[in-house]
Amino acid sequence: MPYAQKWQELFDLAERPERQPGARGRLGHTTAPWTAASHAAATLRTDTEKSRRRLRSAHTSVATGAAGLAAVAELAGLLKSWEERLTAVRDTCDHLAGALLGVARDVGEADDAVRASFGPGDREGITAGRPGA
């Protein structure tokens, strides 16, 4: 099926809401899920870093109180392993927060570009952030 024909089928479906239960007859999307996901990733990044710091602090207290015991050496190995894991999670969340926010920005810019491409007579039902409103 040619590329243009696939797009035309999507537009035809959007104009016939009776074929799609619950559809309003307009294509639309919002930046809200991307922004919310970005905030969730940023919060997880912050919480992970706090946990990593508390783990380090707790280990320091144990190591000081139990100096000379064989278990302290084992705990040091575990601490290193957990710090590496938590650092990887923190860094991944940091990356995701920025990437998801970038998607939200791109979606908004795409909406603006599409909106601007319509002529004055073609803009019925097109409003910023609320297709079909």
Secondary structure, DSSP 8 states (H G I E B T S, - for coil): --HHHHHHHHHHHHH-GGGSTT--SS----SHHHHHHHHHHHHHHHHHHHHHHHHHHHHHHHHHHTTT-HHHHHHHHHHHHHHHHHHHHHHHHHHHHHHHHHHHHHHHHHHHHHHHHS-GGG-TT--TT-TT-
